[in-house]
Amino acid sequence: MDSMILTLILLAPLAGAILVALLPDRSKLPAWLALITTLITFGLTLHLPAHYDAAHPGFQFVVNKPWIENPAIFYHVGVDGLSLWLVVLVGLLGPIGVLASWKSIQRREKVYYSLFLLQQTAMYGVFISLDLMVYYGFWELSLVPMAILIAMYGRKNGSAAATKFFLFTFIPSAPLLVAILYLYARTGTFDFTQLRTDVAVGAVPASALFWVALAFLFAFAVKVPVFPLHGWLADTFSEAPVAMAMVVAGKLGLYSMLRFHVGLFPIQAHNIAPLLIALGVIGILYGACLALVQRDYWRFLAFAAMSHLGLITVGIYGFTLTGWTGATYQILNNELIDAALFVLAGALEIRYATSQIAAHGGLANRVPRLATLFVIVSLAMIGLPMLNGFIGEFLILSSTFTVSHSWAIAATVGVILSAAYMLWMIQRIFYGTESKLAAETPAHDLHFGEQLVLWPVAVLLLIMGVVPNLWLRTIETAPKPIVLQQARFADQNIDQPAVTPASVEVQR
């Protein structure tokens, strides 16, 4: 089973997408089949943490078989402590996305759910691929269903938002492909594990590595997005269906930064780290300030997400084990929190037919369950102790203080601002004077299906805040080789990296 599990996880949603495409587009058959498919796939992903051996760091559940002879492309897949929980996360978000779409998607359901499952396949492929060409194929595939569905189901101007999203995320992939092909020309392999060794021993000229690493970073930074490459984000959040908005919340770009930028090019990544930390902090503050002045809650959520993604970027490029562990954990936290907020915002939009914040007010008495869950999830985003957001933020900020007091203080100001904009949002929508819209619209609180999605997520946010070691124990097995490798480079004074072994010591 271990040798087949990743292949099964990859093929299950693909098979579901094909079956949904063959169904008649009537009733709820496509939605039911999509739900069954995502539940089965989520069950398969749970095999990974249940059988992962944390005592043996490195890739597990590996399959490495020849696929194309020339160029030498292999079906090489595997997971480690970095990617394992991200695969499980995609599995969990699958049924949540289907249930979140149950009432909001009422036309062309066959097309919608088929593309949704294809998107799931692409995300699994990104997280498990260890051959760079296979990874690139899934990376590009992840753009297509998203762009099509934004165009089809946009709220006001889906076509323009889809075009902007596609161009912003597709164009940087061209230099990424060129960089991957250059590495193959120099080393004769697309294999990540072999390339990591080849780069470390100098098989690729140091002068070229700067541009190769920059091409990788550019593609990933746009996908996060890192300030100032965020021009597509707000429009995408405003137009994308709820289930697809969950996809663009940064996990693909952040994972790729950790795996393929820092993982393949630690020297180049460390040299550009001060710039990335600065841009990350600017993104934290800029996103927070823009969130404070938004009138539409989809755009509000976009800039709030940008602020929190900036914090994760700071954690990654602080080059400490604590920061990497916190960044990886915070990717999981942010995705769960954002998913819950998207479902709740979608529920509000369905009931009141508007996303304008000013139109709401005094809803706590009319939809108390929705208001309660919104407050719980918002407190998790703020980083309230005992909830999951606190753990990731604490690890990142504490590690950043060991790197730069000034940037850590600035990032902390951004975290404080997150409390301001989330509490402002709650007060405007759920408390205060009851709005005319609230008074004239019949009160319909969360129905059973919505609660079935949201309450387990709320409980999970609490569990991840109280017993984070259930996740951290596995996550910590992944970054150690990178830290040790960076320390060795420093000892050997290769390319004069500005890092010392002391700077990668973990402050426990």
C-alpha positions, 0 to 999 in steps of 0.5 A: 500500500505504501508504494501505491498510496501517492499514485492513488491519491493523484489518480482518484480526483482525476478519475472523479473528474472524468466520471463527472464529465461523463455524467448528465448535467442534471440534478445533483449527480455531479456534486454527489460524485465530486463529494464522494470522490473528495471524501475517498481521496481525503481518506487516502491522504490520512494514510500518510501521517498514519504510516509516516516514520518521523524517526527517519527524516527524508522522503517516504512513500517514494515511487521513482520509475522511468517515464520518458527516455529522452529527455530523462523524465521520471515519475518520481513522487514522495513526501517528507515533513514539509509536504505531508501535511499539505497533501492532507490539507488539500484532501481536507479542503476537497470535501469542504470546497464541494459542500461550500459550492452546493448551493452557490453553484446552480448552473453547469455543475458538471463542468464546475465539479469536473474542473474542481477535481482536476484542480485537486489533482494538480495541487496534489501533483505539485506537492508530491512531485520530485521530478522538476518537469513533472512538477512543472506540468502540475504547476501549469495545470493548476492555473487552467481550471482556476482561470476557467472557473473564475471566468465562468462564475465571476460575480461581476467581471469574471473574464477580466479577473480570469485574464489578469490571474492567468497572465500574472501567474503564467508569464513568470512560469516561462523563465521558470521553465527555461531555468529548469531546462538549463539545469537539465542541460548542465546536469542531465537530470530533472530529479530534485534530490540529484539536482540538490547534490549537483548544485551543492558540489558546483556542477552548475556555474555560480554565476548562472545559479543567481539567474536560475534561482531568481527565475524560480523565485520570481515564479513562486513570489507571484504565486504567493503573492509577495509584495509588489507582485499582488496585482491579481489577488484582490480581483481574483478573490472578488470573482472566484467561487468560494471553493476556488478562492481557497486554492489561491491562498498562497500554499503552492507558492510558499511550498515551492519557495521552501522546496525548490528555491531554498531547497535547491539554491540555499546560498542564493536564497540566503543572499537575497533573504534580506530583500525578501524579509523586507518585502514580506514585512512591507506586505504585512503592513501594506495588506493590513492597512488596505484591509482596514479601508475595504468596503467589500469583504472579498477584497478585505479577505484578499488583503488580509490574506496578503498580510498573513502571507507576508509573515510566512515569507519572513519566516521562510527567509529568516533561515532558522529552523524555528522560522521554517517550522513556524512558516510551514505550520502557518501555511496549514493554519492560514489555509484552514482559517481562510477556508472557513472565512470563505465559507462564512463569507459565501454564506453571508453573500447567499443570504443577503445578496451583497458583499458590501460591508456597510450593507450589513449590521446587527446580524448577530441576533439574526444569524447567531451560529454564523456570527459565533463561528465567524468570531471563532475563526477571526480570533484564530486569524488574529492569533489568540492563544489556544487557537492555531494562528498563535503557534505559527505567528509565535514561532515566526516572530520569535525566530525573526527576533534572532535575525533582526529586531527591527524587522521583527518589531515591524512584523509584530505591528502588522500582527497587531493591525490584524486584530484591528481589521478583523475586530472592525469587520466583526463589529461592522457586520454582526454588531451595532445598529441593525441595518435596513438590509438585515431588518428586511431580509428573512433570517436564515442561520447556517443550515446543517450542511454548512455547520457540518463543514464549519464546526469540525474546522473550528474544533480543528483550529482549537486542537492545532492551537492546544496540541501543535506537536501532533503536526510539528513533530513531523514538520520538523523532520523536513527543514533539518537537512537544509539548515545543516547544509547551509551551516556546512556552506558557511563553514567552507565559506563557499561563495562567501555566504553571509551566514554562520553556524550560530545563525542557524542554531535553534532557540528553544 
